[in-house]
């Protein structure tokens, strides 16, 4: 039976989901899905890329918007999977798993040995529900707040649930999608905000050496927004937390959370 409570809710066919589907995690505020257009476009593109074919887009979107209105604040996850005909499910929670105190403490991240082959063996731009490599990376990451994955050539790609940025010499850098980084919704928002603030942005591959010597670094996704990085593999990043540009971007996104 599907669990149903005031805090957690699943709706949709009760069939189990396999690893051949796609999903979107959407932030909800004031009963509305934030960046709905961007999430919906990526869901459609991901479904097309993995060959889901026709799926009930109108009922899924109505269900998403109704569930957002029901919970008010939190997040809703949309899952699509194949099996006869494509199936769908919503999962929602009235909470954000990144507290203000945790954000302002800063993230301790570690790089892990499991390589991330997206971009070579799979479509990096599709948000797929196959999570085995991500689970292995989290196991290898131990108690760290996030595990950073490397792709072929030793270039950093992304975290298991986040995009990665760092600042050095007035330039904001983030891995490009072709090394295996998902083009996250918050990633795009941060890039746009940085350019408005006059910060040079480069989507370019970089190694651990470059990250270790960053002046500041942070992670992004729709639930954590901007999460300052305190240390990487035991190396302290920057002189203060959050760094100057990280703080500006947190304020620009309206997501600065006080402990």
PASEBA-1860 file (N, C-alpha, C; in nm, 3 decimals):
! residues 259
1> XXXXXXXX> 0.084/-0.118/0.000/0.000/0.000/0.000/0.088/0.124/0.000 ~ 0.040/0.229/-0.063/0.117/0.353/-0.069/0.096/0.433/0.058 ~ 0.206/0.481/0.121/0.191/0.560/0.244/0.119/0.691/0.216 ~ 0.033/0.730/0.308/-0.040/0.856/0.294/-0.046/0.922/0.431 ~ 0.007/1.042/0.442/0.006/1.115/0.568/0.009/1.263/0.537 ~ -0.012/1.349/0.637/-0.006/1.493/0.611/0.131/1.537/0.560 ~ 0.237/1.463/0.590/0.372/1.506/0.554/0.422/1.443/0.424 ~ 0.381/1.322/0.394/0.430/1.252/0.276/0.311/1.198/0.197
9> XXXXXXXX> 0.321/1.202/0.066/0.207/1.161/-0.014/0.255/1.104/-0.146 ~ 0.203/0.991/-0.185/0.229/0.931/-0.314/0.098/0.917/-0.389 ~ 0.096/0.954/-0.514/-0.024/0.941/-0.593/0.013/0.888/-0.729 ~ -0.073/0.806/-0.787/-0.044/0.749/-0.918/-0.055/0.598/-0.912 ~ -0.037/0.529/-1.024/-0.047/0.384/-1.027/0.051/0.320/-0.929 ~ 0.010/0.213/-0.861/0.094/0.153/-0.758/0.206/0.066/-0.812 ~ 0.222/0.053/-0.945/0.326/-0.033/-1.001/0.464/0.018/-0.962 ~ 0.559/-0.074/-0.936/0.694/-0.030/-0.898/0.764/0.039/-1.015
17> XXXXXXXX> 0.858/0.126/-0.979/0.932/0.198/-1.082/1.066/0.130/-1.106 ~ 1.103/0.119/-1.234/1.231/0.059/-1.267/1.334/0.169/-1.293 ~ 1.452/0.128/-1.334/1.562/0.223/-1.352/1.564/0.283/-1.492 ~ 1.460/0.261/-1.571/1.460/0.311/-1.708/1.377/0.437/-1.723 ~ 1.337/0.496/-1.612/1.252/0.613/-1.618/1.327/0.743/-1.601 ~ 1.249/0.851/-1.583/1.305/0.985/-1.563/1.227/1.051/-1.450 ~ 1.284/1.159/-1.396/1.216/1.226/-1.285/1.256/1.372/-1.279 ~ 1.179/1.449/-1.202/1.210/1.589/-1.169/1.175/1.612/-1.023
25> XXXXXXXX> 1.260/1.683/-0.951/1.232/1.725/-0.815/1.207/1.875/-0.818 ~ 1.088/1.916/-0.776/1.044/2.055/-0.790/1.023/2.120/-0.653 ~ 1.083/2.235/-0.634/1.064/2.312/-0.511/0.927/2.378/-0.513 ~ 0.859/2.377/-0.398/0.727/2.437/-0.385/0.732/2.548/-0.282 ~ 0.680/2.664/-0.317/0.671/2.776/-0.223/0.540/2.850/-0.250 ~ 0.468/2.881/-0.145/0.340/2.950/-0.161/0.240/2.872/-0.243 ~ 0.250/2.739/-0.240/0.157/2.655/-0.314/0.184/2.647/-0.463 ~ 0.298/2.701/-0.507/0.333/2.701/-0.649/0.465/2.628/-0.672
33> XXXXXXXX> 0.479/2.567/-0.789/0.605/2.505/-0.828/0.698/2.613/-0.881 ~ 0.814/2.627/-0.818/0.911/2.724/-0.866/0.976/2.674/-0.995 ~ 0.992/2.765/-1.091/1.056/2.731/-1.219/0.986/2.614/-1.289 ~ 0.853/2.618/-1.287/0.775/2.509/-1.345/0.808/2.488/-1.492 ~ 0.821/2.597/-1.568/0.848/2.585/-1.712/0.978/2.510/-1.737 ~ 1.083/2.545/-1.664/1.212/2.479/-1.684/1.206/2.332/-1.646 ~ 1.141/2.301/-1.533/1.129/2.161/-1.491/1.049/2.081/-1.593 ~ 0.939/2.139/-1.641/0.852/2.065/-1.731/0.921/2.039/-1.865
41> XXXXXXXX> 0.994/2.137/-1.915/1.065/2.118/-2.042/1.170/2.008/-2.028 ~ 1.242/2.006/-1.916/1.344/1.902/-1.899/1.280/1.765/-1.883 ~ 1.166/1.756/-1.815/1.096/1.630/-1.802/1.055/1.577/-1.940 ~ 1.000/1.664/-2.023/0.961/1.624/-2.158/1.081/1.579/-2.240 ~ 1.190/1.655/-2.232/1.310/1.620/-2.309/1.371/1.490/-2.260 ~ 1.375/1.470/-2.128/1.431/1.346/-2.073/1.348/1.226/-2.115 ~ 1.215/1.239/-2.109/1.126/1.130/-2.148/1.146/1.093/-2.295 ~ 1.163/1.193/-2.379/1.184/1.167/-2.521/1.319/1.098/-2.544
49> XXXXXXXX> 1.421/1.143/-2.470/1.555/1.087/-2.488/1.561/0.939/-2.451 ~ 1.493/0.899/-2.344/1.499/0.759/-2.301/1.390/0.674/-2.368 ~ 1.314/0.735/-2.461/1.219/0.658/-2.541/1.091/0.620/-2.471 ~ 1.043/0.705/-2.379/0.917/0.672/-2.311/0.796/0.685/-2.401 ~ 0.811/0.753/-2.513/0.697/0.765/-2.604/0.589/0.854/-2.548 ~ 0.463/0.821/-2.579/0.352/0.902/-2.530/0.326/0.873/-2.383 ~ 0.308/0.979/-2.306/0.274/0.965/-2.166/0.170/1.071/-2.131 ~ 0.092/1.049/-2.025/-0.021/1.138/-1.995/0.023/1.273/-1.939
57> XXXXXXXX> 0.075/1.358/-2.025/0.133/1.485/-1.981/0.032/1.573/-1.907 ~ -0.089/1.585/-1.962/-0.186/1.675/-1.900/-0.224/1.631/-1.758 ~ -0.259/1.501/-1.736/-0.289/1.459/-1.598/-0.170/1.473/-1.503 ~ -0.050/1.446/-1.554/0.069/1.458/-1.468/0.089/1.603/-1.426 ~ 0.074/1.696/-1.520/0.094/1.837/-1.486/-0.015/1.886/-1.391 ~ -0.139/1.845/-1.416/-0.246/1.884/-1.322/-0.219/1.829/-1.183 ~ -0.175/1.702/-1.178/-0.144/1.641/-1.049/-0.032/1.712/-0.978 ~ 0.071/1.752/-1.052/0.184/1.825/-0.994/0.138/1.957/-0.934
65> XXXXXXXX> 0.060/2.033/-1.009/0.016/2.164/-0.962/-0.080/2.152/-0.845 ~ -0.167/2.052/-0.848/-0.260/2.032/-0.736/-0.185/1.990/-0.609 ~ -0.085/1.903/-0.625/-0.010/1.859/-0.509/0.072/1.974/-0.450 ~ 0.126/2.061/-0.535/0.198/2.179/-0.487/0.104/2.268/-0.407 ~ -0.018/2.288/-0.457/-0.115/2.370/-0.385/-0.153/2.306/-0.251 ~ -0.159/2.173/-0.248/-0.199/2.103/-0.126/-0.094/2.115/-0.016 ~ 0.035/2.100/-0.052/0.137/2.100/0.053/0.182/2.241/0.089 ~ 0.167/2.336/-0.003/0.202/2.475/0.028/0.350/2.505/0.022
73> XXXXXXXX> 0.429/2.435/0.103/0.575/2.452/0.108/0.640/2.314/0.111 ~ 0.753/2.301/0.043/0.825/2.173/0.042/0.872/2.138/-0.097 ~ 0.849/2.013/-0.136/0.887/1.973/-0.272/0.798/1.860/-0.321 ~ 0.788/1.850/-0.453/0.716/1.741/-0.518/0.810/1.678/-0.620 ~ 0.818/1.546/-0.618/0.900/1.474/-0.716/0.807/1.403/-0.814 ~ 0.831/1.422/-0.942/0.754/1.359/-1.049/0.837/1.246/-1.107 ~ 0.781/1.126/-1.115/0.853/1.012/-1.171/0.773/0.952/-1.287 ~ 0.840/0.927/-1.397/0.782/0.859/-1.511/0.860/0.731/-1.535
81> XXXXXXXX> 0.792/0.622/-1.566/0.860/0.496/-1.595/0.784/0.418/-1.699 ~ 0.853/0.327/-1.765/0.790/0.246/-1.868/0.732/0.119/-1.805 ~ 0.664/0.039/-1.886/0.606/-0.086/-1.838/0.469/-0.101/-1.898 ~ 0.461/-0.158/-2.020/0.336/-0.161/-2.094/0.319/-0.025/-2.158 ~ 0.266/0.069/-2.083/0.263/0.209/-2.125/0.332/0.288/-2.014 ~ 0.385/0.406/-2.045/0.454/0.482/-1.939/0.364/0.506/-1.819 ~ 0.423/0.495/-1.702/0.350/0.515/-1.577/0.407/0.636/-1.505 ~ 0.333/0.688/-1.409/0.379/0.807/-1.339/0.340/0.802/-1.192
89> XXXXXXXX> 0.414/0.879/-1.115/0.386/0.888/-0.972/0.440/1.022/-0.921 ~ 0.374/1.073/-0.817/0.420/1.193/-0.748/0.455/1.156/-0.605 ~ 0.561/1.217/-0.555/0.598/1.203/-0.415/0.620/1.344/-0.361 ~ 0.562/1.375/-0.248/0.577/1.510/-0.194/0.610/1.506/-0.046 ~ 0.678/1.613/-0.001/0.708/1.629/0.141/0.698/1.776/0.178 ~ 0.646/1.802/0.298/0.637/1.939/0.348/0.763/1.975/0.427 ~ 0.876/1.965/0.362/1.001/2.001/0.427/1.106/2.023/0.319 ~ 1.212/2.094/0.355/1.329/2.109/0.271/1.445/2.047/0.349
97> XXXXXXXX> 1.515/1.950/0.292/1.614/1.874/0.370/1.746/1.947/0.396 ~ 1.751/2.078/0.372/1.874/2.154/0.398/1.837/2.271/0.488 ~ 1.870/2.259/0.616/1.833/2.362/0.712/1.927/2.482/0.700 ~ 1.883/2.596/0.754/1.966/2.715/0.754/2.097/2.694/0.828 ~ 2.093/2.625/0.941/2.216/2.602/1.018/2.314/2.517/0.939 ~ 2.263/2.416/0.870/2.350/2.330/0.790/2.411/2.407/0.674 ~ 2.331/2.494/0.610/2.381/2.574/0.499/2.493/2.665/0.545 ~ 2.474/2.733/0.657/2.573/2.830/0.702/2.695/2.765/0.766
105> XXXXXXXX> 2.685/2.640/0.802/2.803/2.567/0.848/2.895/2.536/0.730 ~ 2.836/2.525/0.611/2.914/2.494/0.492/2.924/2.344/0.470 ~ 2.940/2.306/0.345/2.945/2.165/0.308/3.087/2.111/0.311 ~ 3.101/1.993/0.368/3.225/1.917/0.358/3.204/1.815/0.247 ~ 3.284/1.824/0.142/3.266/1.734/0.027/3.393/1.654/0.003 ~ 3.375/1.542/-0.062/3.489/1.456/-0.093/3.475/1.404/-0.235 ~ 3.587/1.384/-0.302/3.585/1.321/-0.434/3.593/1.170/-0.414 ~ 3.529/1.096/-0.503/3.521/0.951/-0.487/3.579/0.881/-0.610
113> XXXXXXXX> 3.625/0.756/-0.594/3.692/0.687/-0.704/3.601/0.638/-0.816 ~ 3.473/0.613/-0.784/3.382/0.566/-0.889/3.368/0.672/-0.997 ~ 3.398/0.636/-1.121/3.391/0.730/-1.231/3.247/0.747/-1.279 ~ 3.215/0.866/-1.327/3.083/0.899/-1.377/3.089/0.903/-1.530 ~ 3.035/0.801/-1.598/3.052/0.792/-1.744/2.947/0.867/-1.825 ~ 2.854/0.938/-1.758/2.750/1.009/-1.833/2.814/1.103/-1.935 ~ 2.758/1.107/-2.053/2.816/1.185/-2.160/2.891/1.096/-2.257 ~ 2.937/0.979/-2.209/3.002/0.882/-2.296/2.914/0.757/-2.311
121> XXXXXXXX> 2.866/0.704/-2.197/2.785/0.583/-2.203/2.637/0.610/-2.187 ~ 2.600/0.736/-2.159/2.459/0.769/-2.140/2.437/0.917/-2.160 ~ 2.311/0.957/-2.178/2.280/1.099/-2.202/2.286/1.181/-2.073 ~ 2.387/1.265/-2.061/2.406/1.343/-1.938/2.294/1.443/-1.915 ~ 2.229/1.490/-2.021/2.127/1.593/-2.006/1.991/1.537/-1.964 ~ 1.974/1.406/-1.969/1.848/1.345/-1.926/1.855/1.314/-1.777 ~ 1.750/1.350/-1.703/1.748/1.325/-1.558/1.683/1.189/-1.537 ~ 1.766/1.086/-1.536/1.717/0.948/-1.534/1.708/0.894/-1.392
129> XXXXXXXX> 1.620/0.796/-1.373/1.598/0.739/-1.240/1.697/0.629/-1.204 ~ 1.785/0.592/-1.296/1.889/0.494/-1.265/1.989/0.559/-1.171 ~ 2.001/0.507/-1.048/2.078/0.576/-0.945/2.190/0.491/-0.886 ~ 2.221/0.375/-0.945/2.318/0.285/-0.881/2.453/0.351/-0.863 ~ 2.505/0.416/-0.967/2.636/0.480/-0.953/2.633/0.590/-0.847 ~ 2.522/0.663/-0.841/2.508/0.765/-0.738/2.511/0.707/-0.598 ~ 2.446/0.592/-0.581/2.445/0.525/-0.450/2.586/0.479/-0.413 ~ 2.658/0.422/-0.509/2.795/0.380/-0.482/2.883/0.499/-0.443
137> XXXXXXXX> 2.863/0.612/-0.511/2.940/0.732/-0.479/2.910/0.781/-0.338 ~ 2.782/0.777/-0.299/2.746/0.821/-0.164/2.808/0.729/-0.059 ~ 2.811/0.598/-0.085/2.875/0.505/0.008/3.023/0.539/0.022 ~ 3.088/0.564/-0.091/3.230/0.597/-0.088/3.256/0.732/-0.022 ~ 3.156/0.822/-0.028/3.172/0.954/0.031/3.164/0.955/0.182 ~ 3.120/0.845/0.243/3.116/0.835/0.389/3.028/0.941/0.452 ~ 3.082/1.014/0.550/3.004/1.113/0.625/3.004/1.251/0.560 ~ 3.065/1.266/0.445/3.068/1.396/0.378/2.927/1.441/0.341
145> XXXXXXXX> 2.907/1.572/0.333/2.776/1.625/0.294/2.743/1.593/0.148 ~ 2.846/1.581/0.064/2.826/1.550/-0.077/2.949/1.480/-0.131 ~ 2.928/1.395/-0.230/3.037/1.325/-0.297/3.049/1.379/-0.439 ~ 3.170/1.420/-0.476/3.195/1.473/-0.610/3.243/1.362/-0.701 ~ 3.184/1.356/-0.819/3.218/1.251/-0.914/3.312/1.306/-1.022 ~ 3.402/1.220/-1.065/3.492/1.254/-1.174/3.456/1.173/-1.296 ~ 3.473/1.234/-1.412/3.450/1.165/-1.537/3.581/1.124/-1.600 ~ 3.576/1.078/-1.725/3.698/1.040/-1.796/3.795/1.158/-1.801
153> XXXXXXXX> 3.924/1.127/-1.787/4.025/1.232/-1.789/4.050/1.295/-1.654 ~ 3.976/1.251/-1.552/3.997/1.305/-1.418/3.934/1.439/-1.393 ~ 3.847/1.485/-1.485/3.778/1.613/-1.465/3.658/1.593/-1.374 ~ 3.635/1.689/-1.286/3.518/1.685/-1.200/3.392/1.710/-1.282 ~ 3.284/1.642/-1.247/3.159/1.657/-1.321/3.051/1.725/-1.236 ~ 3.016/1.665/-1.124/2.907/1.715/-1.039/2.904/1.635/-0.910 ~ 2.818/1.674/-0.818/2.792/1.593/-0.701/2.686/1.489/-0.732 ~ 2.656/1.404/-0.636/2.554/1.302/-0.661/2.416/1.362/-0.677
161> XXXXXXXX> 2.392/1.479/-0.613/2.261/1.546/-0.626/2.276/1.695/-0.653 ~ 2.394/1.738/-0.696/2.418/1.882/-0.706/2.512/1.916/-0.820 ~ 2.506/2.042/-0.861/2.606/2.099/-0.952/2.714/2.168/-0.870 ~ 2.832/2.182/-0.928/2.949/2.235/-0.859/2.997/2.364/-0.925 ~ 3.030/2.463/-0.843/3.086/2.590/-0.890/3.205/2.628/-0.802 ~ 3.301/2.703/-0.859/3.402/2.769/-0.776/3.440/2.902/-0.838 ~ 3.495/2.990/-0.753/3.538/3.123/-0.795/3.687/3.136/-0.773 ~ 3.754/3.191/-0.873/3.897/3.222/-0.861/3.930/3.337/-0.954
169> XXXXXXXX> 3.997/3.438/-0.900/4.040/3.555/-0.978/3.925/3.621/-1.052 ~ 3.809/3.631/-0.986/3.695/3.699/-1.044/3.622/3.624/-1.153 ~ 3.645/3.492/-1.161/3.580/3.410/-1.262/3.505/3.297/-1.193 ~ 3.378/3.280/-1.228/3.297/3.169/-1.177/3.306/3.054/-1.277 ~ 3.346/2.936/-1.230/3.363/2.822/-1.318/3.273/2.707/-1.275 ~ 3.222/2.634/-1.372/3.139/2.516/-1.349/3.163/2.418/-1.462 ~ 3.158/2.288/-1.435/3.181/2.191/-1.543/3.073/2.202/-1.651 ~ 3.111/2.185/-1.778/3.013/2.187/-1.886/2.938/2.053/-1.894
177> XXXXXXXX> 2.825/2.054/-1.961/2.745/1.932/-1.969/2.817/1.819/-2.041 ~ 2.907/1.852/-2.134/2.969/1.745/-2.213/3.068/1.661/-2.133 ~ 3.108/1.704/-2.011/3.191/1.616/-1.928/3.105/1.525/-1.842 ~ 2.972/1.544/-1.846/2.883/1.458/-1.769/2.802/1.530/-1.664 ~ 2.799/1.664/-1.666/2.723/1.741/-1.567/2.582/1.767/-1.617 ~ 2.484/1.742/-1.531/2.346/1.774/-1.563/2.328/1.925/-1.565 ~ 2.253/1.976/-1.659/2.224/2.120/-1.664/2.109/2.148/-1.569 ~ 2.143/2.168/-1.442/2.042/2.186/-1.338/1.965/2.315/-1.353
185> XXXXXXXX> 1.843/2.316/-1.301/1.758/2.435/-1.305/1.821/2.547/-1.222 ~ 1.869/2.515/-1.102/1.934/2.617/-1.019/2.069/2.656/-1.077 ~ 2.138/2.563/-1.141/2.264/2.595/-1.209/2.241/2.707/-1.310 ~ 2.137/2.694/-1.391/2.107/2.797/-1.491/2.072/2.930/-1.425 ~ 1.999/2.923/-1.314/1.960/3.045/-1.243/2.083/3.116/-1.185 ~ 2.177/3.038/-1.131/2.299/3.096/-1.076/2.384/3.160/-1.185 ~ 2.397/3.093/-1.299/2.475/3.149/-1.409/2.416/3.283/-1.454 ~ 2.284/3.287/-1.468/2.219/3.412/-1.509/2.238/3.522/-1.405
193> XXXXXXXX> 2.224/3.487/-1.276/2.241/3.586/-1.169/2.384/3.636/-1.163 ~ 2.482/3.547/-1.182/2.623/3.586/-1.178/2.655/3.686/-1.289 ~ 2.602/3.662/-1.406/2.626/3.754/-1.517/2.562/3.889/-1.492 ~ 2.444/3.890/-1.431/2.380/4.017/-1.397/2.464/4.096/-1.297 ~ 2.533/4.024/-1.209/2.615/4.088/-1.107/2.753/4.129/-1.161 ~ 2.782/4.096/-1.285/2.909/4.134/-1.345/3.020/4.032/-1.328 ~ 2.986/3.912/-1.285/3.086/3.807/-1.265/3.105/3.731/-1.396 ~ 3.228/3.712/-1.438/3.258/3.633/-1.558/3.227/3.487/-1.530
201> XXXXXXXX> 3.158/3.420/-1.622/3.120/3.280/-1.604/3.183/3.196/-1.715 ~ 3.247/3.087/-1.675/3.306/2.995/-1.772/3.259/2.853/-1.743 ~ 3.203/2.789/-1.844/3.170/2.647/-1.836/3.286/2.572/-1.898 ~ 3.373/2.521/-1.811/3.498/2.462/-1.858/3.539/2.347/-1.766 ~ 3.601/2.243/-1.819/3.647/2.133/-1.733/3.755/2.179/-1.636 ~ 3.756/2.119/-1.518/3.863/2.148/-1.423/3.888/2.026/-1.334 ~ 4.006/2.025/-1.275/4.050/1.911/-1.194/4.038/1.943/-1.045 ~ 4.072/1.844/-0.964/4.073/1.866/-0.819/4.174/1.975/-0.781
209> XXXXXXXX> 4.287/1.979/-0.849/4.389/2.079/-0.819/4.332/2.220/-0.826 ~ 4.255/2.247/-0.929/4.196/2.380/-0.945/4.092/2.407/-0.836 ~ 4.015/2.307/-0.801/3.915/2.324/-0.696/3.982/2.345/-0.560 ~ 4.088/2.271/-0.531/4.160/2.287/-0.404/4.210/2.430/-0.387 ~ 4.242/2.497/-0.496/4.300/2.632/-0.490/4.197/2.741/-0.521 ~ 4.070/2.707/-0.511/3.965/2.807/-0.532/3.958/2.904/-0.416 ~ 3.909/3.024/-0.446/3.887/3.125/-0.342/3.755/3.100/-0.269 ~ 3.661/3.041/-0.338/3.534/3.001/-0.278/3.469/2.899/-0.371
217> XXXXXXXX> 3.380/2.819/-0.314/3.311/2.717/-0.393/3.173/2.694/-0.332 ~ 3.084/2.642/-0.413/2.949/2.611/-0.364/2.882/2.507/-0.452 ~ 2.778/2.447/-0.397/2.695/2.348/-0.466/2.557/2.408/-0.490 ~ 2.486/2.356/-0.589/2.349/2.403/-0.614/2.257/2.288/-0.649 ~ 2.134/2.298/-0.606/2.020/2.224/-0.661/1.894/2.296/-0.615 ~ 1.777/2.249/-0.657/1.655/2.325/-0.629/1.617/2.324/-0.481 ~ 1.665/2.226/-0.405/1.630/2.221/-0.264/1.732/2.292/-0.176 ~ 1.860/2.275/-0.206/1.963/2.345/-0.127/1.985/2.487/-0.176
225> XXXXXXXX> 1.939/2.521/-0.295/1.967/2.650/-0.359/2.117/2.665/-0.374 ~ 2.180/2.753/-0.296/2.326/2.771/-0.300/2.382/2.725/-0.165 ~ 2.468/2.623/-0.168/2.524/2.563/-0.047/2.676/2.586/-0.047 ~ 2.726/2.680/0.035/2.871/2.708/0.038/2.951/2.583/0.074 ~ 3.066/2.566/0.011/3.156/2.454/0.041/3.262/2.501/0.140 ~ 3.273/2.428/0.251/3.371/2.460/0.354/3.506/2.394/0.324 ~ 3.501/2.266/0.282/3.625/2.196/0.255/3.603/2.087/0.151 ~ 3.711/2.055/0.080/3.711/1.948/-0.021/3.828/1.854/0.009
233> XXXXXXXX> 3.798/1.730/0.034/3.902/1.630/0.066/3.995/1.680/0.176 ~ 3.937/1.746/0.276/4.013/1.794/0.390/4.083/1.927/0.370 ~ 4.078/1.984/0.247/4.140/2.115/0.223/4.038/2.225/0.243 ~ 4.072/2.319/0.327/3.983/2.433/0.350/3.973/2.517/0.224 ~ 3.851/2.559/0.189/3.828/2.641/0.071/3.795/2.783/0.116 ~ 3.876/2.880/0.072/3.848/3.020/0.101/3.882/3.061/0.243 ~ 3.866/3.191/0.270/3.900/3.249/0.400/3.778/3.273/0.488 ~ 3.659/3.282/0.426/3.539/3.300/0.507/3.421/3.231/0.440
241> XXXXXXXX> 3.316/3.209/0.518/3.202/3.132/0.470/3.072/3.205/0.503 ~ 2.985/3.230/0.406/3.011/3.206/0.263/3.110/3.307/0.207 ~ 3.172/3.274/0.094/3.261/3.367/0.028/3.184/3.487/-0.026 ~ 3.254/3.595/-0.062/3.187/3.718/-0.106/3.090/3.695/-0.223 ~ 3.136/3.627/-0.326/3.048/3.605/-0.441/2.939/3.503/-0.409 ~ 2.972/3.404/-0.329/2.870/3.306/-0.289/2.757/3.376/-0.214 ~ 2.793/3.465/-0.121/2.690/3.540/-0.048/2.605/3.626/-0.138 ~ 2.667/3.692/-0.234/2.591/3.775/-0.329/2.494/3.690/-0.409
249> XXXXXXXX> 2.537/3.572/-0.451/2.449/3.485/-0.530/2.337/3.427/-0.444 ~ 2.365/3.398/-0.319/2.260/3.352/-0.229/2.152/3.459/-0.215 ~ 2.195/3.583/-0.198/2.098/3.693/-0.185/2.025/3.717/-0.317 ~ 2.098/3.705/-0.428/2.035/3.728/-0.559/1.926/3.627/-0.587 ~ 1.944/3.506/-0.540/1.843/3.403/-0.561/1.732/3.409/-0.456 ~ 1.749/3.499/-0.359/1.647/3.511/-0.254/1.641/3.389/-0.165 ~ 1.755/3.319/-0.152/1.753/3.193/-0.080/1.847/3.192/0.040 ~ 1.893/3.308/0.085/1.981/3.310/0.201/1.901/3.267/0.323
257> XXX> 1.948/3.164/0.392/1.875/3.110/0.506/1.955/3.131/0.632 ~ 1.892/3.190/0.731/1.963/3.221/0.855/1.941/3.107/0.956 ~ 2.047/3.075/1.030/2.035/2.967/1.127/1.942/3.004/1.242
END
